[in-house]
Amino acid sequence: MPQLTGSALLQLALLLSAVPAQYFICRWSGSTAAQRYHATARFLRIWKEWRSSYLNGTAWSDWANEQMSKAKSLVGLGQEEQLGAAPPPIETMLYDNDEGFFGASKVARSPRPPFVFLRVGEVVMERKGHMVGVVVSWDPEMRAPPEWVDRVYSNSEGIKAERTPHYKVLFGGPGPSSLLVAYLPQTQLERISGLQPEIPTLENYFTHFDGERFVMQPWLRDLFPEDV
């Protein structure tokens, strides 16, 4: 009995599939020349769309990156690694800026509005990801560039969030020397008492932890005099 090679098996499979394939094409494309032309054009269009989307590795990679970006932007996180590349401009603003965005205003927050529930130095937990961080600044209303608002919130959410107190919070990153900075609405944060998280750069804002919260440096106390 002759041995069948891989090439011979492939040719045999193609021959066996020719008849049902021809029958399917005739049934699908129609009996007239015009019907077959339109059916062929439709088939080619569908094939082109599949090649540019489902069968395109770059498209899948872009989709995965987009989903990751959406997940990270749910809480407006910007990440800084010690050995990482420089973050984009908006993420840089999360750390410091001259426009007063993301709690960076140098204007003293006094008098303190009664609807601002959290204070600088308090330990908080982010409700969605259950990350623990420390409040280092707040705004009575959201102060952020429009492109950031459009990226983080939908139209209806953005309108509502604009009148909500927002807090700049420091979180520990995945590495021992990495840092996450977030600008979050009051509705996403919950106060935690008696817990001292280990987060880089806290010494720039606070002198020590008193067992309940972090005690502000003098320069930070000048900006938030009623948070003491």
C-alpha positions in Angstrom: 0.0 0.0 0.0 1.5 3.4 -1.0 2.4 5.8 1.7 0.5 9.1 1.7 2.6 12.2 2.3 1.4 15.4 3.8 1.3 17.1 0.4 -0.7 14.2 -1.0 -3.2 14.4 1.8 -3.6 18.1 1.3 -4.3 17.7 -2.4 -6.8 14.9 -1.7 -8.6 17.1 0.8 -8.8 19.9 -1.7 -10.2 17.6 -4.4 -12.8 16.1 -2.0 -13.9 19.6 -1.0 -14.2 21.0 -4.5 -17.7 19.6 -5.2 -19.4 20.8 -2.0 -17.6 24.1 -2.3 -18.8 24.6 -5.9 -22.4 23.6 -4.8 -22.2 26.1 -1.9 -20.9 28.9 -4.1 -23.6 28.4 -6.7 -26.3 28.4 -4.0 -24.9 31.5 -2.3 -24.0 33.6 -5.3 -27.2 33.1 -7.4 -27.9 31.8 -10.9 -27.4 34.9 -13.0 -24.2 36.7 -14.0 -25.3 39.9 -12.2 -26.1 38.0 -9.0 -22.8 36.2 -9.1 -20.9 39.5 -9.6 -22.6 41.2 -6.6 -22.1 38.1 -4.5 -18.4 37.9 -5.4 -17.9 41.6 -4.7 -19.6 41.2 -1.3 -17.4 38.2 -0.5 -14.2 40.2 -1.4 -15.4 43.1 0.8 -16.0 40.8 3.8 -12.6 39.1 3.3 -10.9 42.5 3.2 -12.6 43.6 6.4 -11.6 40.3 8.1 -8.0 40.7 7.0 -7.8 44.2 8.4 -9.4 43.3 11.7 -9.8 39.8 12.9 -6.9 38.4 10.9 -4.5 41.3 11.5 -2.0 40.9 14.3 -1.4 44.6 14.6 -5.1 45.3 15.0 -5.3 42.8 17.8 -2.3 44.3 19.5 -3.8 47.8 19.2 -7.1 46.5 20.6 -5.3 45.0 23.6 -3.4 48.2 24.2 -6.6 50.2 24.0 -8.3 48.0 26.6 -5.4 48.3 28.9 -5.4 52.1 28.6 -9.1 52.2 29.3 -8.6 50.0 32.4 -5.9 52.2 33.7 -7.8 55.4 33.0 -10.8 54.4 34.9 -9.2 56.0 38.0 -7.1 58.5 36.1 -3.8 56.8 37.0 -0.4 58.0 35.8 2.5 55.7 36.5 6.1 56.6 37.1 8.8 53.9 37.2 12.3 54.7 38.3 13.8 53.3 35.1 10.8 53.8 32.8 10.4 56.2 29.9 9.1 59.7 30.4 5.2 59.7 30.7 3.0 61.6 28.3 2.3 65.3 29.0 -1.1 64.8 30.8 0.4 62.1 33.1 3.3 64.5 33.8 0.7 67.1 34.9 -0.6 64.6 37.5 2.7 65.1 39.4 3.1 68.9 39.0 2.0 71.7 36.7 1.7 75.5 36.6 -2.0 75.5 35.5 -3.4 74.4 38.8 -4.7 71.1 37.4 -5.0 67.9 39.5 -4.7 69.6 42.9 -1.5 71.5 42.0 -2.9 75.0 42.7 -0.8 77.0 45.1 -3.8 78.9 46.4 -4.7 78.1 50.0 -7.9 76.0 50.4 -9.5 78.3 53.0 -12.2 78.4 54.1 -12.7 74.7 53.8 -16.1 73.7 52.1 -18.2 71.5 54.3 -18.8 69.1 51.4 -15.1 68.2 51.2 -15.1 65.1 53.5 -11.5 64.0 53.3 -8.4 65.8 54.5 -4.7 65.9 53.4 -2.7 63.2 55.1 -5.6 60.8 55.5 -5.2 57.2 54.3 -7.9 56.2 51.8 -8.9 53.2 49.8 -10.0 53.4 46.2 -13.3 51.7 45.9 -12.9 50.0 42.5 -9.4 48.5 42.8 -9.2 48.5 46.6 -5.8 50.2 46.4 -4.6 52.1 49.5 -3.1 55.5 49.2 -2.7 58.9 50.9 -4.4 62.2 50.1 -1.8 64.9 49.3 -4.1 67.6 47.9 -7.8 68.3 47.0 -9.9 70.7 44.9 -13.5 71.6 45.9 -14.4 71.0 42.2 -12.6 69.1 39.5 -9.8 71.0 37.9 -8.4 69.1 34.9 -7.7 69.7 31.2 -10.6 68.9 28.8 -8.8 66.1 27.0 -8.3 64.3 30.3 -11.9 64.7 31.3 -13.0 63.3 27.9 -10.7 60.3 28.3 -11.8 59.4 31.9 -15.5 60.3 31.9 -18.4 60.0 29.5 -20.3 63.2 28.7 -22.9 62.8 31.4 -20.4 61.6 34.0 -18.1 64.5 33.2 -20.8 67.1 33.8 -21.6 65.5 37.2 -17.9 65.1 38.1 -17.1 68.7 37.5 -18.9 69.7 40.6 -17.6 66.9 42.8 -14.5 67.4 45.1 -11.5 65.7 43.6 -8.4 64.5 45.5 -4.8 63.9 44.4 -3.8 60.6 46.0 -0.4 58.8 46.0 -0.4 55.0 45.7 2.4 52.5 45.8 3.2 51.1 42.4 4.0 47.5 41.4 7.7 47.9 42.2 9.2 48.9 45.6 10.4 52.3 44.2 7.4 53.0 41.8 4.6 55.4 42.4 1.0 55.8 41.1 -0.6 59.2 41.2 -4.4 59.5 40.8 -6.9 62.4 40.7 -10.1 60.8 42.0 -13.6 62.0 42.8 -14.8 61.9 46.4 -17.3 59.1 45.5 -14.5 56.7 44.7 -12.6 57.1 48.0 -13.1 55.7 51.5 -11.2 56.8 54.6 -9.1 54.2 56.5 -7.8 54.8 60.0 -4.8 53.3 61.7 -3.0 52.0 58.6 0.4 53.3 57.5 1.1 52.4 53.8 4.6 52.3 52.5 4.6 54.7 49.5 7.6 56.5 47.9 8.0 60.3 48.2 5.6 60.6 51.2 8.4 62.3 53.1 8.2 65.2 50.7 4.7 66.0 51.9 4.6 64.8 55.5 6.8 64.7 58.6 5.6 61.5 60.2 2.6 59.2 60.8 0.8 59.9 64.1 -1.0 56.5 64.3 -4.2 57.8 62.5 -2.9 60.0 59.6 0.2 61.6 58.2 1.2 65.0 59.6 1.8 67.7 56.9 5.0 69.5 56.2 4.8 73.3 57.0 4.6 74.3 53.3 1.7 71.9 52.8 0.0 73.1 56.0 0.0 76.6 54.6 -2.0 75.4 51.6 -4.5 73.4 53.7 -4.6 75.2 57.0 -8.0 73.8 58.1 -7.0 70.1 57.4 -4.8 70.0 60.5 
